[in-house]
Amino acid sequence: MSDDALVRFTEHQLPREELHALMARSDGPALLRAVWHLGVLALAGTLLWRLRATVWVLPLLVAHGYVLAFIFCAFHETAHRTAFRTRWLNAALGTLAGFLTFWPYRNYRVYHWEHHRHTQDPSLDPELFFPKPASRPVYLLVLTGIPNAIRRIGDMLRLAAGRADRPWMAPAERRPLIVEARAYLAGYAVVAAASVLAGTPIALLVWIAPWMVGQAFLRPYLLAEHTGCFGCHGPEGTAGTANPGRPENSVPSFKALMMFAHNEEEVREWIRDGVTATKKKSETWKANRKAGALRMPDFGDRLSRAQIEDLVAFVMAVSGDYAPEDSLPRAGYDRAGELGCFGCHGVGGRFGRSNPKSLKGYIPSWDGGDFPDLVKDRGEFDEWVENGRTKRFESNPAAKFFLRRAVLHMPEYKRFLKSGNLDALWAYVQWLRSSRPSSPRS
């Protein structure tokens, strides 16, 4: 990843104290969320069972299925061991979540870590091992949860039979994965036997059926998460992934926009229709598209008009087409990139990042609506840049409280500034606020 914008972004370093604050783990919040989620699950399941002979059974089945399916979120975080500070708590909740969703905990950890090691590598990423739905009928079939159920049960039976031969299963993991699968299947056998002996369908009604129904909510979420823009166009659209079969052999980054879109309207067409009106008429483009492993989807039926406009604004900003041409604001734009300003304020200073515990929860963009409240004039702008704060905010107890409580703090750039930098930075901000569209909605 040699793209200059990406290098400037990744080389920006947070102070060690702030990085540690972001990485701090604790047990309390996760325990509270786990009790809340499992409590809602128990309540919904109890209501479903007690009202099974009433008209409420269907809405309760859907509601309970939704809560049950999204215990996958706890499953995912515990697999990363980031939910709890205490390691065994991660394993305990992860094992329970895995049992309820038919995916052994260690099995998922091995699978998911390989996904993070080889994200979007067609030959190594386990997420790409099984094909994604390529047609509407197949997509609708996925929503039923049937393919997922077959895969989950099939994987456990495969492992229980001693076949730990998937590409992501390292030799050292194979025996533990086989033992784990057999333990899970034994647990399921106990539940099934107890249900038969007791003559009750409670497990089927309160567990199996809702889990299947819940897949209609979980599957689209997971598909969208793993087939989003950055999956193909790279981090923040700055480094496209490989695309075998295409002449250029890669998905273009937004930085290479001029090769595929000549103006803002064509960017809009790519997002909305998956192709520009001009390209759509080209037989060569059609042949190249068919030959490629990855194809640009159309989002016109999946996103609102406002969401599409937000994406257009983001793509244009990343592409650099919104950079000023006049020398002084252009110098400010370049210097802001060199100082790492865009790491926190977003590309071009237009897309602020999240900032937990700050007043509004985010770092403001330079062309946003709250900028005038933070920067009254050029003097205050200089104070922010040089000192990381202003006298006005420091003298206000409420403002001072939120400034100090926020996880991320504005750095003091005074010792890094050169002659004329402040003039150039201010010129760029003024150009941005007077000449460009407002930042996308957060």
Buried (B, 14 or more C-beta within 10 A) or exposed (E): EEBEBBEBBEEBEBEEEBEEBEEEEEBEEBBEBBEEBBEBBEEBBEBBBEEBEEEBBEEBBBBBBBBBBBBBBBBBBBBEBEBBBBEEBBBBBBBBBBBBBBBBBBBBBBBBBBBEEBBBBBEBBBBBBEEEBEEEEEBEEBBBBEBBBEEBEEBBEBBBEEBBEBEBBEEEBBEBBBBBBBEBBEEBEEBEEEBEEEEEEBBEBBBBBBBBBBBBBBBBEBBEEBEEBEBBBBEBBBBBBBBEEBEEEBBBBBBBBEEBBEEBEBBBBBBBBBBBEEBEEEEEBEEBBEEBEBBBEBBBEEBEEEBBBBBBBBBBBBBBBBBBEEEBBBBBBBBBBEBBBBBBBBBBBBBBEEBEEBBEEBBBBBBBEEBEEBBEEEEBBBBBBBBBBBEEBEEEEEBEEBBEEBBBBBBEBEEBBEEEBBBBBBBBBBBBBEEBBEBBEE
